[in-house]
Amino acid sequence: MSIKKLCETHGEQHFKELEAKVIARALAQGPAVLATGSDSFIHDETRSLIHDKAVSIWLKADADVIMRRHQGRSGRRLLQNPDPQATVTRLISELEPVYQTADLTIASADVSRNDQVNECVLALHAHLRGGEEAARPPTIVEAAE
């Protein structure tokens, strides 16, 4: 069942509860990369769990970058309105204070997935080493396209 259909059938709150359970279960399984949707990090309980069990990375993008990435895509419920640019701008303004609590912030620009993944890996590596200069840089892998 799609997220849209799930929310229509059972309500947004039900979806958020399911999402929180899935995130908690994933974090309990040990080290992994878990990419959450933007909504999940704004919920206090989920954010607290992420802070306790993981290293959070905020891929910070401005409204223009977000709009370019979603141009021609119809999967984002919140952008299915007459003025998606205004919606994105409003959401950034409202949610940025919460996103700023992430352990790491990485500017997300118009770069390839590989470049973005590499930047995340390097930042995470430095963070886990306590900000020290790495004696040996981490192995960089190619991101799936």
C-alpha positions in Angstrom: 0.0 0.0 0.0 1.4 3.4 -0.9 1.9 6.1 1.8 -0.7 8.2 0.2 -3.3 5.4 0.3 -2.3 4.4 3.9 -2.8 8.0 5.0 -6.2 8.3 3.2 -7.4 4.9 4.6 -6.0 5.1 8.2 -5.0 8.7 8.7 -1.7 10.6 8.9 -1.3 9.8 12.6 -1.4 6.1 12.0 1.3 6.4 9.3 3.5 8.4 11.7 3.1 5.8 14.4 4.0 3.0 12.0 7.0 5.0 10.7 8.2 5.6 14.3 8.0 1.8 15.0 9.9 1.0 11.9 12.6 3.5 12.7 12.9 2.1 16.3 13.1 -1.4 15.0 15.8 -0.5 12.5 17.9 1.4 15.1 17.7 -1.6 17.5 19.4 -3.9 14.9 22.8 -2.2 15.1 25.0 -0.1 12.9 23.4 0.8 9.6 22.6 3.8 7.4 19.0 4.8 7.8 17.6 7.5 5.6 14.4 8.9 7.1 11.9 11.3 5.6 12.0 14.8 6.8 8.8 14.4 8.8 10.1 11.6 10.9 12.9 13.7 12.5 10.5 16.4 13.6 8.7 14.1 16.0 10.1 14.4 19.5 10.1 10.7 20.3 11.7 9.6 17.0 14.3 12.4 17.1 15.2 11.5 20.7 15.6 7.8 19.7 17.8 8.8 16.8 19.9 11.0 19.0 20.3 8.2 21.5 21.1 5.4 19.1 22.6 7.0 16.0 24.4 9.9 14.4 22.0 12.2 12.6 22.9 14.0 9.4 20.9 16.9 8.1 21.3 17.3 4.3 20.5 21.0 4.3 19.1 22.3 1.0 17.5 25.6 0.0 14.1 25.9 -1.5 15.5 26.2 -5.1 17.5 23.0 -4.8 14.5 21.1 -3.4 12.2 22.4 -6.1 14.7 21.4 -8.9 14.9 17.9 -7.4 11.2 17.4 -7.3 10.4 19.0 -10.6 8.2 16.6 -12.6 7.8 14.2 -9.7 4.4 13.6 -8.2 5.2 11.6 -5.1 5.5 14.3 -2.5 2.1 14.9 -0.9 2.9 18.2 0.6 4.0 19.6 -2.8 0.7 18.7 -4.5 -0.8 22.2 -4.2 -1.1 25.3 -6.3 2.1 26.9 -4.9 4.7 24.2 -4.0 7.5 26.8 -3.9 5.8 28.7 -1.1 5.1 25.4 0.7 8.8 24.4 0.6 9.9 27.9 1.8 7.4 27.8 4.6 8.4 24.3 5.7 12.1 25.2 5.7 11.4 28.2 7.9 9.2 26.2 10.3 11.4 23.0 10.5 14.9 24.4 10.3 15.2 24.9 14.1 14.5 21.2 14.6 16.8 20.0 11.8 19.6 22.1 13.3 19.6 19.7 16.2 21.1 17.0 14.0 24.6 15.9 14.9 26.0 16.9 11.5 24.8 19.3 8.9 25.9 19.0 5.3 25.0 21.5 2.6 23.0 19.6 -0.1 23.6 21.3 -3.4 23.2 20.2 -7.0 25.9 17.6 -6.9 25.9 13.9 -7.9 24.7 11.3 -5.4 28.2 10.0 -5.2 29.6 13.4 -4.3 26.9 13.8 -1.6 27.5 10.3 -0.2 31.2 10.9 -0.1 30.8 14.1 1.8 28.5 12.4 4.3 31.0 9.5 4.8 33.9 12.0 5.3 31.9 14.1 7.8 30.7 11.0 9.7 34.2 9.6 9.8 35.6 12.9 11.2 32.7 13.0 13.7 33.3 9.5 15.0 37.0 10.2 15.4 36.1 13.2 17.6 36.8 15.8 14.9 40.4 14.6 14.5 42.1 14.7 11.2 41.8 11.1 9.9 45.0 9.2 9.8 43.5 7.2 6.9 40.5 8.5 5.0 37.5 6.2 4.9 36.9 4.0 1.8 34.5 5.8 -0.5 31.9 3.6 -2.3 29.8 4.4 -5.3 26.2 5.3 -4.5 23.5 3.4 -6.2 21.8 5.5 -8.9 
